[in-house]
Amino acid sequence: MDFFIELTSYLGSLNTSLLWIVMLIFCFSSILIFLRLFGFAGLYVYSALAVIIGNIQVLKTVDFFYSPEPVALGTILFSSTFLCTDILSEHFGKDKAKKNILIGFISFLFMTIIMLITIGFNPSANDWVQDSFVNVFTPMSRFFIASMIAYLVSQYFDVWIYSTIKNLTMNRFLWLRNNLSTILSSLVDNTVFSFLAWIILNPNPESLYNVIMIYIFGTYILRIFIALIDTPFMYLSKIFLLSK
């Protein structure tokens, strides 16, 4: 049997929560490795990959113990971009952090346009991937617009609130600005996306109660947990930079 088929089969046999933790640690560790190997440019690369892969990964739903409804993947990758932004703000300044946001945005936009053109080619009679490409890479307009706006608003907010807390605390309490900025930015992200996707751009708007309780707070506890877990990696980023 092919190695990758065996690997995915083995991963599928693991507890979902355990596999989620493994992916979380892998993503945060990868940020440090990218930082160590390539400096701030490495975080640009990671963020671009995370935004692209996260928007693909979110199409898959799994069952988690804490939710009676299936939960979309992608939360880890989207949340990990806030760690990149915070590391850039902390060690390289706001301008580098803001550039990182635009790189992530443009990368996903470029990928979307390229894949739409790819899907536009008439497939050959023997082609077997066209339907899969259509299912994965043709975005629903309202979700695409909501996702991109939420990404820009929440990421720029993260840079602003991180710098504000840093100035107010006179460069002390790294854990505070890291946690607070990510927790608040995640709430902004969930809120902007949910209101746009499920109310403003939705031809059949959801009730305000459902949007708040299911779509905004449904995954927010998970994002708070991720924000707390990324704190040690924020402190480790100093060590990875000093060892260069």
N, C-alpha and C positions, 0 to 999 in steps of 0.2 A: 504493500500500500504506500502511496505517496506520503512523504514526511509531513507536508503541511495538512493533508487530510487527517493524518494520525494526530497531529498537534491540536487541530480544532476539535477533533473528536474527544481528546483528553480534556481540553478546556471545558467542553460542554458537559463533562461529567462532574465538574467542580460545582460547589455551592455558588449560587449567583452572587451573594454578598461578598464571598471570599474573592471571586474573580473580579468584582468591582474594586475591591481594595487593592488587588494586584495591579490593575490598570491605573488606579490613582497614584500609587507609588512609582510605577513605571513612568508616567507622564511627568511628575514632579522631578524625579531623578534625571529624566532626559533633559529637562530645562537646565539643570546644573551642568550636565555634560556638554550641552550646546554652548553654554556660557563659558565653560572652561576651555573648550576647543577653539571657539570663534569669537569670543567676547560679545559685545552688544549685537554684532551682526548675527550671531548664533540665535539670539532671541527673536530677531526678525524672521529668521528661517522657521523657527519653531512655531511662532505665532501664525505665520502664513499656512503652515501645514495643519495646525490645530483648527483654524477657522474652516479650512476646506474639508478636512476629514470629519470635523464635528457636524457640519451641515449634511454630510452623507450618513454619518452614524446615527443621527437623530431620527432617521427613517425607521430604525429598528426598535421595537418595544420588547421589554422583558418584564417578568414578574418579580417584584421586590416585596419583602416581608412587611414593609411599613405601609404599603399602598394596596387598597382593594382593586385598583385599576392598573392595567399595564403602564409601565413607565418608559418613556423614550430615553434612549442612550444619548450621549453627546454632552451631558452636563459636566463631566469631568474635563473634557477638552475645552469647552467654552470657559469654564471657571479657571482653568490653568492659564488662560491668556491674561487674567488679572494679575497673577503672580509675575508673569513676564513684564507687564506694565509697571508693577511696583518695584521690581528689581531695577528696571531701567530708570525709573524716577529717582530711586535711592542712590544709585551708583553713577549714573551717566547724565542725569538731568531731565527736565520736563520735555525738552525738544526731542530728545531721542525717544522718549515714551510716546509722544504724539506721532512721530514718524512711524513707529511700530504699529499704531492703530491704522494708519492709512495703508501700510503695506498689507496688513491682514485683510482689510476691506477690498483693496484693489485685486489681491490674489484670488479671493473668492469670486469677485465679479468677472475676472479674466477666465477662470476655470468654467464658470457658468456659460459665458459667451462661446468659448471654444467647444464645450460639450453640446450646446444647442446647434452650432454649425455642424458638428459631427453627426448628430441625430438627423439633421436635415438631409444628409447624403442618402440617396436611395440604396438600401442594402442589396447585396447580391442574393441570388437564389439560395446559396449555401450558408448565408450569414445566420448566426445563432445568438448574437448579442444585442441586436437592435431593440427588442422588447425590454430587455434588462436595462439598457441605457435609457430608454424612454421612462421607465418606472423610477429609476434612481436619479437621473440628471435633469428631468424636466420639472422645475419648481412650480408650485402653485403660487400665482402672482402675489396674493395677499400675504402668504407666509414669507416669501422672498423679501418683499418690501418691509414687512414688519421686522424680520430678522436683521436686515441691514441697518435700518434706522435704530433699532434697539442696541445693536452692537456699537454704532458710533456714539450714541448718546451716553450709554453706560461706561464706555471706555474713556471718553473724554471727562466724564464726571469722576471716574476713578483717579485720573491724573490730577484733577483739581482738588479733590477732597484729600488725597494723599499728601499733596504739597501743603495744603492748608493746615492739616493736623501736624505735619512735620514742623512748620513754622510756629504754630501755637505752642508746641511742646519743646521748642528750641532744640530740635534734633534728638530729643530723648524718646524713650518708649517706642522702639521700633516695632515691637509686638502690637502696640495699640494702633498705630497708623496702618500697619499691614492688615490686621483683622478688621478694623472698623471701615477702612476704605473698601475692602473687598466685600464685606457683608452689605454695606449700603449700596455699592455699585451693582451687586447681584440683584438686590431688590429693585433697583431702577431698571435693570435689564428685563427681569420678569414682568414688571409692571408695564413698561412701554410696549414690549412685544405682545403681551396678552391683550391689552386694550386695542392695539392696532389690528391684530390678527383675528380676535374673537368678537370685537364690537364695531370699531370704526370701519374696517375694510370688509367685514363679513356681511354678505347679502342677507343672511338670517342671523342677526346678532344674538349672542348668548346673553343670559341675564347677568346683571352686574354681580349678583351674589355668587353665581357659578364661576365667573371669571376670577373673582377675588379668592374664593375658597379653593377652587380646583386648580386653576392655571397659574395664579400668582403664588399662592402659599403652598400649592401641591408639591413643588420641588424645592421650595425655599429653605426648608429645614435641612435638606440634603446639601444645599449650597453653603449654608452656615457651617455645617460639618466640614466641608471641603476647605473653607476659608481658615478654619482653626487648624486643620492638618497641614496647610501650606506654610504655617509660621516657622517651624524648624528649618524648612528649605530656604526661607528668606534669610535666616541667620547663616545658614551654610553657604549662601551665595557670596558672603564676604570672604569666607575661607577659600572658596574656589577661585575667586579673583586674586586673592593675595598669593596663591600658589602658582600663578601664571609666571 
